[in-house]
């Protein structure tokens, strides 16, 4: 009799705990929805009209210089863009800048996060000082790096050993791309470091100590304990930075203005709308840029396959 009742009681206890956990999760989800609802409504009101207007204008051949001569062309603008080698060259530049800068920032940012996590003296001062590059306006930092790489007044050539002091960084494609990526990495690595620091602080010290007691080396603890438990934070950091880097404009506008084949998709859109007054073509480019950003975000989330419930400790 007793042996029969005990398993039943245990099963009821497990079901009750599961139900309570489920009810709590539902309540938290509902609370989260209520909290974000005002922001979501405001974002929709602010962004919905420009997005729909851009989609509408992308179906027309429309120049601002002749506003009365607007002609409906359907998807002709999209066909023209997707069949133009210039668009694919700029897409390649954009993807290349995004991949290299995010990869370098991830490595350097993680190193900074490890140092800031372990340091005990002047921790607040160090975390504040590392934000200085990120706090500088992008246009200002781009002008500073343009000066640093300039042929006549820059200090980069003078500081690099065994390097020609008369080398023109903005005279060819790859050196100009390198200068743009350096300015981007310097500016945004602190942001990556702080996001990774937040994830690093969630790694259990007990797990690290247990792994060390079991004889795991530092590299084994890094690959088997730290990085797996930081997957959610790494995904957020990579997602935010990749989306931001994919829309790069300021650095290119200031440093090269698209010369030496350094245009990005955002800069190409700017040229079509502002310089050439092609509102229809520029709207089509902006729609394609928006769709590619959505596709990029979806791909990054699928790549990391993060279980958010487990990351919150609910799994």
C-alpha positions in Angstrom: 0.0 0.0 0.0 2.7 2.4 1.0 4.9 1.5 -1.9 2.0 2.4 -4.3 1.1 5.7 -2.7 4.7 7.0 -2.6 5.3 6.9 -6.4 1.8 8.5 -7.0 2.6 11.3 -4.6 6.0 11.9 -6.2 4.4 11.9 -9.7 1.7 14.4 -8.5 4.5 16.6 -7.0 6.4 16.6 -10.3 3.2 17.5 -12.2 2.4 20.3 -9.8 5.9 21.7 -10.1 5.8 21.5 -13.9 2.4 23.2 -13.9 3.6 25.9 -11.6 6.6 26.5 -13.7 4.5 26.6 -16.8 2.1 29.1 -15.2 5.0 31.2 -14.1 6.4 31.2 -17.6 3.1 32.2 -19.2 2.7 35.0 -16.6 6.2 36.3 -17.3 5.5 36.2 -21.1 2.3 38.1 -20.7 4.0 40.7 -18.5 6.8 41.0 -21.0 4.3 41.5 -23.8 2.5 44.2 -21.9 5.8 46.0 -21.1 7.0 46.0 -24.7 3.6 46.7 -26.3 3.9 50.6 -26.1 7.3 50.5 -27.6 6.2 48.1 -30.4 3.2 50.3 -31.2 5.3 53.4 -31.3 7.9 51.8 -33.6 5.2 50.5 -35.9 3.6 54.0 -36.1 7.0 55.6 -36.8 8.4 53.1 -39.2 5.4 51.6 -41.0 4.5 54.6 -43.2 8.1 55.2 -44.4 8.5 51.5 -45.2 5.3 51.3 -47.1 6.0 54.5 -48.9 9.4 53.2 -49.9 7.8 50.0 -51.2 5.2 52.0 -53.1 7.8 54.4 -54.7 10.0 51.5 -55.7 7.4 50.5 -58.2 7.7 53.8 -60.1 10.3 55.5 -62.4 10.4 58.7 -60.4 13.0 61.5 -60.3 12.8 64.4 -58.0 13.9 66.8 -60.8 10.7 65.8 -62.7 8.1 65.0 -60.1 5.2 65.2 -62.5 6.8 62.7 -64.9 6.2 59.6 -62.7 5.6 56.3 -64.4 4.6 53.0 -63.0 7.1 50.3 -63.9 6.3 47.5 -61.5 9.3 45.4 -60.5 11.4 46.9 -63.3 13.6 48.8 -60.8 14.3 45.6 -59.0 15.2 43.8 -62.2 17.6 46.6 -63.1 19.3 46.6 -59.8 19.7 42.8 -59.5 21.1 42.6 -63.0 23.6 45.3 -62.4 27.2 44.3 -61.5 27.6 47.5 -59.5 25.0 46.3 -57.0 26.7 42.9 -56.6 30.1 44.6 -56.2 28.8 46.8 -53.5 27.0 43.9 -51.9 30.4 42.0 -51.8 32.1 45.0 -50.3 29.4 45.2 -47.6 29.5 41.6 -46.8 33.3 41.6 -46.7 33.4 44.5 -44.3 30.7 43.0 -42.1 32.4 39.5 -41.8 35.9 40.8 -41.2 35.0 43.5 -38.7 32.6 41.4 -36.7 35.1 38.5 -36.6 38.0 40.7 -35.4 35.7 42.6 -32.9 34.5 39.3 -31.5 38.1 38.1 -30.8 39.4 41.4 -29.4 36.1 42.1 -27.6 36.2 38.8 -25.9 39.8 39.4 -24.8 38.8 42.8 -23.4 35.8 41.2 -21.6 38.0 38.5 -20.0 40.4 41.2 -18.7 37.5 43.4 -17.4 35.9 40.3 -15.8 39.1 39.3 -13.9 40.5 42.7 -13.0 39.8 43.8 -9.4 41.6 47.2 -9.2 39.8 50.2 -10.8 37.2 48.0 -12.4 34.7 50.8 -12.9 37.3 53.1 -14.3 38.4 50.6 -16.9 34.9 49.7 -18.0 34.1 53.4 -18.4 37.4 54.2 -20.3 36.9 51.4 -22.8 33.7 53.0 -23.9 35.5 56.2 -25.1 35.9 55.1 -28.7 32.3 54.0 -28.9 31.1 57.3 -27.4 32.7 59.3 -30.1 30.5 60.2 -33.0 31.1 58.0 -36.0 31.8 60.9 -38.4 34.3 62.4 -36.0 36.2 59.1 -35.6 36.1 58.6 -39.4 37.7 62.0 -39.9 40.4 61.1 -37.3 41.2 57.9 -39.0 41.2 59.6 -42.4 43.8 62.0 -41.0 45.8 59.0 -39.5 46.0 57.2 -42.9 46.5 60.4 -45.0 49.5 60.6 -47.2 50.9 63.9 -46.1 49.9 64.3 -42.5 49.1 60.8 -41.2 51.1 59.0 -38.6 50.3 55.4 -39.6 53.0 55.3 -42.3 55.5 56.8 -39.9 54.7 54.3 -37.1 54.7 51.2 -39.2 58.2 49.7 -39.3 59.7 48.8 -42.7 56.9 50.7 -44.5 57.0 53.3 -47.2 56.2 56.7 -45.7 54.8 57.8 -49.1 52.3 55.0 -49.4 48.8 56.2 -50.3 46.3 54.2 -48.4 43.4 55.7 -50.3 45.0 55.2 -53.7 43.9 51.6 -54.2 41.0 49.3 -53.4 42.3 47.0 -50.7 44.4 49.5 -48.7 41.3 51.8 -48.7 39.1 48.9 -47.5 41.6 48.1 -44.8 41.6 51.7 -43.5 37.8 51.7 -43.5 37.7 48.4 -41.6 40.3 49.6 -39.0 38.2 52.6 -38.3 35.1 50.5 -37.9 36.8 48.0 -35.6 38.3 50.7 -33.4 35.0 52.4 -33.0 32.7 49.5 -32.2 34.9 46.9 -30.4 34.0 48.4 -27.0 30.3 47.7 -27.7 31.1 44.1 -28.5 33.3 43.8 -25.4 30.5 45.0 -23.0 28.0 42.6 -24.5 30.4 39.7 -24.1 31.2 40.9 -20.5 27.5 40.7 -19.6 27.5 37.1 -20.9 30.7 36.2 -19.2 29.4 37.3 -15.9 26.6 34.7 -16.2 29.1 31.8 -16.4 29.0 29.8 -13.1 32.2 30.0 -11.1 31.4 26.7 -9.6 31.4 25.0 -13.0 34.8 26.6 -13.8 36.2 25.5 -10.4 34.9 21.9 -10.9 36.5 21.7 -14.3 39.8 23.0 -13.0 39.6 20.4 -10.2 39.0 17.7 -12.8 42.3 18.7 -14.4 40.9 20.8 -17.4 43.4 23.2 -18.9 42.5 26.9 -19.5 41.8 26.2 -23.2 39.6 23.2 -22.2 37.6 25.3 -19.8 37.3 28.0 -22.4 35.9 25.7 -25.1 33.9 23.3 -22.9 32.5 25.6 -20.2 32.8 29.3 -21.0 31.9 29.5 -24.6 28.9 27.1 -24.5 27.4 29.0 -21.6 28.0 32.3 -23.4 26.3 31.2 -26.6 23.2 33.5 -26.1 25.4 36.5 -25.3 27.7 35.8 -28.3 24.6 35.5 -30.6 23.2 38.9 -29.4 26.6 40.6 -29.8 27.2 39.1 -33.3 23.6 39.9 -34.3 23.7 43.5 -33.2 27.1 44.2 -34.7 26.5 42.4 -38.0 23.3 44.3 -38.6 25.1 47.6 -37.8 28.1 46.7 -39.9 25.9 45.7 -42.9 24.5 49.2 -43.0 27.9 50.9 -42.9 27.8 54.4 -44.4 29.5 57.1 -42.3 33.1 55.7 -42.5 32.9 55.3 -46.3 31.3 58.7 -46.8 34.0 60.5 -44.9 37.1 58.5 -45.8 36.7 57.6 -49.5 33.2 58.8 -50.6 33.0 55.4 -52.5 36.2 55.9 -54.4 38.5 53.0 -55.3 35.4 50.7 -55.5 34.7 51.0 -51.7 31.0 51.6 -52.0 28.5 49.8 -49.7 24.8 49.2 -50.4 23.9 52.1 -48.1 26.2 54.4 -49.9 24.9 53.3 -53.3 21.3 54.0 -52.0 22.5 57.5 -50.9 24.0 58.2 -54.4 20.8 57.2 -56.2 18.5 59.3 -54.0 20.6 62.3 -53.0 23.1 62.8 -55.8 21.1 61.4 -58.8 17.6 62.2 -57.5 16.4 58.7 -58.6 13.7 58.3 -55.9 12.2 55.2 -57.4 15.5 53.4 -57.9 16.7 54.5 -54.4 13.5 53.2 -52.8 14.0 49.8 -54.5 17.5 49.7 -53.1 16.3 50.6 -49.6 13.7 47.8 -49.8 16.4 45.3 -50.9 18.6 46.5 -48.1 15.8 46.0 -45.6 15.1 42.5 -46.9 18.7 41.5 -46.8 19.0 42.7 -43.2 16.0 40.6 -42.2 17.6 37.6 -44.0 20.9 38.2 -42.2 19.2 38.4 -38.8 17.3 35.2 -39.5 20.4 33.4 -40.6 22.4 34.4 -37.5 19.7 33.3 -35.2 19.4 30.0 -37.0 23.2 29.5 -37.0 23.6 29.8 -33.3 20.4 27.8 -32.4 20.2 29.3 -29.0 17.4 28.0 -26.7 16.4 31.2 -25.0 14.3 29.4 -22.3 17.4 27.4 -21.3 19.5 30.5 -21.4 17.1 32.1 -18.9 17.4 29.1 -16.7 14.0 27.7 -17.4 15.1 24.6 -19.3 
